[in-house]
Amino acid sequence: MYTGIYQRKPLPIGIEVFGINLNEPLTEDIVCAIRKDVTKHRLVVFRDQDKVDGEKQVEISKWFGEIDNATYSKHPSSPSVDIFRVSNNPSEGCTGVGMSGWHIDGTFLDCPYAYSIYHMVSPAVQGGDTMFVPLTQVIESLDRDKRKRWDRVWMMSDRRGEVCHPLIYQHPRTGRPTLCFHQGMTQGFVWDYDICRNEGAEPQFLSPQESKILKDEIKNAIDETLVYSHKWQKSGDFVLSDNLAVGHMAGPIPSSIEEAGLRILHRVTVKGSVSPSKAYGFGFPDISNCAY
């Protein structure tokens, strides 16, 4: 059982953790500390983990709740039905993933994923970073009028047309304002969807011009000074992400596998338990009693 020192180092977003080998058994206090850190810091990065097999990655993911494996493609090379295997080689994993713009995972679900857990099996030799942005800071950068307008907007997923979420809502664990959005998987935007629904009125979609203005505003609000570009290392990076608090996007990578090198990423998603809503509430299990 691991009894070493749990050390933290700040990153532009989140923290990097030292002194932990995820392949070894960990005490309950260490597990609780890690869970609290993901909530507090939003992104927790473990370097030098070598190869974390599929069974261990799924075990770690279950620290945060129930696994959702029903909503993504299953690749024959994946070590587990619970692992979404992503690659730049179609024979090794699902390709073209996460490259359609900034987003959180699972916006097409009633309850978007609560956490995403990543392990880089084979990093690209050129490109292939994953970029992260803290969503609370994006919202706090808005001027007053823009914030009031965004507060009225709801996004409708292009995968399930009945699913409509507020663009800005309160994070169910922390109470911080956050975003529910996907730049590449949105059917349209709706004004005051909750009011329309309560009054039995038809949803009022933003006009094409209004939608373009909003999309441009979202894009411009994600200032490069807020972005952390994670460069995956060969030594076996393992990343825990609060999916509701941190937007992400796949960074550029050469189209030629010979130039980029083989990239293989394993992702596990933890099922969400709260539907984004203007009726703010707190729905995740309480871990406040976990000791460091």
N, C-alpha and C positions, 0 to 999 in steps of 0.2 A: 504494500500500500504506500502510495507516494506521501512523504512527509516533509518535503523540501520547502524552500521559500518561494512564495508567489510574488513575483515582481512585475511592475507595470511601467511602461514608458509611453508618454503621450505621442499620438500621431496627429496630423492635421485634422482628421476625423477619427475619433475612437482612440484605442490604446493597443500597443503591442505588449504581449505577455511573455515573460521569461521564466525559466525554472520549472516548466511544466512539460511532461511528456504524455501526450494524450493516449499513447498506446499502453501506458501503465495504469493500474487501478488507482483511482483518486478518492480521497476522503470526501465525505458528504459536505464538510465545511468548505473544501476547495471547489466542489461542484456548485455549491450555493454562492460562493464568491464570484465564480465565473458567470452564473446566471444574473446576479445583481449587476455585474459590470456591463453585460450586454444591454440591460435596461438603462443604466446610467450613462454609458459612453456610446451606445448605439452600434459600435463596430469593435470587435475584439479579434486581434490577429495573433496567431501562433506561428512562429517560424520554426524551421528545423525539425519538422515532425516526421520526416522520411515518408514512408508509405503507410497511410491509414487505410486499412481495408474496409470494404463496404459494410461489413457487420459492425465494426467499431464506429464508423461514421453514423450509422443509423442509431446505434446505442447512445452516442453523444447527443444526437438530435432529439431523442426522446426525453432528455433532461428538460426540454422546453415545451413538451406537449405531444399531441397525437400527430403522426406523420400523415401527410396527404400525398398519396401516390396515384390518385385517380385522374388527375387533370393534366398530365403531360405525357409525351410520347415515350414509349418503352423501346430502348435500343437493345439489340441482342447481345451487345458487348458489355452492357451494364452488369455489375456484380450483384445487383439487388433490384427488385421491383420498386423499392423505395428510393432509388437513386436515379436522378435524371443525368444521363451521361452526355456531355456536350463536347464537340470536337470540330476541328477544321477539316477533318477527313470523314466523309460519310460512312466509311466502313468501320470507323472507330467510335462514332457518336453522332448525335443530332447536330446539324450544322445551321449556321445563320441565326443563332440564338442571341437575343438581347441586343441586337444591333439596329433596331428601328427607332431608337431615341430613348431619352430618359424615362424611367418608369419605376413603379414598385411591382412586385410579382403578385398575380392573382386578382387584378382589378375586375376580372370577369366573374368573380365569385361573390356571393352575398357577403361572405366574410373573407377578405383577402388574407393571404398567408401571414402568420404572425412573425415567423423567423425564416431566414434562409441560411443554410449551413453549407459552406463550400470547402472542397479539398482539391487542390491542383495536383493531378496525377502526373501530367507532363506539360510543363510550361513551354510556350513558344520561345524560340531563340530571338525572334524579332517581333515587336508589337504584342498584342494580346493582353494588354493591361485591362483591369476592370476599374471603372471610374465610379466613385461614390460622392454623393452630395447630401449634406444635412438639411432636411426639409424644413425644420423650424426656422433655421437661419434664412432660408429662401423667403419664407413668409414674412419674417421680421424685416426684410430688406425693402418690402413694398411701401409705397407712399399710401397715405390714408385713403384716398379715393380708389386707388387700385385694389387695396385690401377689401374695401366695402363691396366692390363689384365682384371680386373673386368669391367673397363669402356668399353671394347669391347663386353661384354657378354650381351645377352638378354635371358629372361626366357619365355618359352612357357607353358601356362597353360594346365593341363591335362583334364580340363572340356570343354574347347572350344579351339580346336587346332589352330584356326586362330588367337587367341589372343596372341601377343608376345610383351613383355615390356622390356625396358632396365633395367638391374639389378641396375645400378646407374643412377639416373637422378636428376634434380633440383626440389625441392619442389615448387609447383606453388604459394604458399602464401609467403614463407619466402626466397626463393632462396637458401636455404641450400641444400647440397647434401644429398640424402636419398636413400633408397633401396625399390625396388618392388620385393618381393620374398615370397615364400611359400614352406617351407621345405617338406610339405606333399602333395602338389598338383601341382607338376611341371612335365610336360611331358618330357622336355629336355631343354638344353641350346644351344643357337645359337651364332655363331661369327658374329659380324658386320651386324646384321639383316637389319638395315636401309640402309647400303651401298648396300647390295644384292638386296633389294627391289627397290632401285633407279636405279640400273643397270639391273634389270630384271633377275637377277641370282637366282638360287635355294639356299635356306638357307643352310648354312654349320653348321651342328650340331657338338657340341663337341663330341669327342670320349668317350666311356665308361670310359676310364682311366682319361681323362681330366675332365669329369663330376664328377667323384669321388673325384678328387683333389679339385675341386671347392666347392663341398658340404662340404668336410672336412674343407676347409678354412673358409667358412661361419660359420660353427658350432664353430670352434676354435676362430673366431674373436669376437663372442659374449661372451666376458669374464664375469665371474660371478661378477666382481667388477662393471660392468656397469648395472647389472640387479637389478630392484626393484621388490620385491615380495610383492604384495598387499594382506594383510590379511583382508578378509572381516569381518565386525563386525555385531552383531545382531541388533545394533541400526539403521541400514538402510543406508548403504553406497550407494552413487550415484557418478559415475565417468564419466567425459567427456574426450574423447581421440581424439587427432589428429591422425587419422588412418594412414595417410601418413608419419608421423614423428616418430611413436613409434611402434616397433614390439611387439608382445605379444604371449603368449602361456599359456595354462591351466596347472597349477601345478599338482603334483601327489595327488591322493585321494584314500583312501582305496576302494577296489572293493565292499566290503560289505556295504550296506546302513545302517545296524544296527551299524556298526563301524564308518562310516563316518558321519551319520546323513543326513537328507534330504537337498539337495542343489538345489535351484531354482534361476536362474539368468535371468533377462530380458534385452535384447539388442535391440537397435534401430540403424539402419545404415542410414547415410545421403548420398544421391547420389553424386557421384563424377562428376565434370564438366570438368576435364582435363585428357587427356590420357597421361601417362608417355611418354616422348619423349626426344630425344637429342636436338630437336629444342626448347630450353627453352622458357617458357612463363609464364605469370601470369594470371590465369583465374578465381579466386574466387572473390566474391563481395568485394569491398573496405569497410573496417570498421575502417579505420584510424581516422575518425572524431568522433568515439565514445569517450565520456568523461568518466573519472573515477569518 
